[in-house]
Structure formats: C-alpha cells, structure tokens
C-alpha cells in the first residue's frame, strides 16, 4: 500500500523523530501555556503516530 502511495517510509520516520522533539521544545515548554492546548497536543500526537 505504501509503495502505491509513493510514501518514503525512511524519510517519514526521520520526520517523526524530529517533529516530536521540536514540538516539545518549542510549544510544551512555553510559560503560561493555556490548559486548553492539551487537546491540540493530543490531536497532533494522534495524527503523527500515537494511535499507531
């Protein structure tokens, strides 16, 4: 299925490896971050692999 979609699995794995760190370093460490942003964190983690 992935070949049919022309998905480069190695590149995708590399992207996921850095996205989580960047997101955590940039957004999760912000001072006075709104409590409601936790929902966005969950949505993003679902989109990028938590569910899988």
C-alpha positions as CSV (number, residue, x, y, z in Angstrom):
1,X,0.0,0.0,0.0
2,X,2.8,2.5,0.9
3,X,4.6,1.9,-2.3
4,X,1.4,2.6,-4.2
5,X,1.2,5.9,-2.4
6,X,4.9,6.6,-3.1
7,X,5.5,7.2,0.6
8,X,9.2,7.2,1.5
9,X,9.0,5.4,4.9
10,X,12.6,6.2,5.8
11,X,12.0,9.9,5.3
12,X,8.7,9.8,7.2
13,X,10.4,8.0,10.2
14,X,13.1,10.7,10.2
15,X,10.4,13.4,10.2
16,X,8.6,11.8,13.1
17,X,11.8,11.5,15.0
18,X,12.5,15.3,14.9
19,X,8.9,16.6,15.0
20,X,8.2,15.3,18.5
21,X,11.3,16.9,19.9
22,X,10.7,20.2,18.1
23,X,7.1,20.3,19.2
24,X,8.1,19.6,22.8
25,X,11.0,22.0,22.8
26,X,9.0,24.9,21.2
27,X,5.5,24.5,22.5
28,X,5.3,22.3,25.5
29,X,7.9,24.3,27.4
30,X,6.1,27.7,26.9
31,X,5.4,29.7,30.1
32,X,1.8,30.3,30.8
33,X,0.6,27.9,28.1
34,X,-3.2,27.6,28.1
35,X,-4.6,24.4,29.7
36,X,-6.9,24.1,26.6
37,X,-3.9,23.5,24.4
38,X,-3.6,20.0,25.8
39,X,-6.4,18.9,23.4
40,X,-4.3,20.2,20.5
41,X,-1.3,18.2,21.8
42,X,-3.5,15.1,21.8
43,X,-4.7,15.7,18.3
44,X,-1.2,16.2,16.9
45,X,0.1,13.1,18.6
46,X,-2.8,11.1,17.1
47,X,-2.0,12.4,13.6
48,X,1.7,11.7,13.9
49,X,1.7,8.2,15.3
50,X,0.4,7.9,18.9
51,X,-2.6,5.9,17.7
52,X,-0.5,3.6,15.6
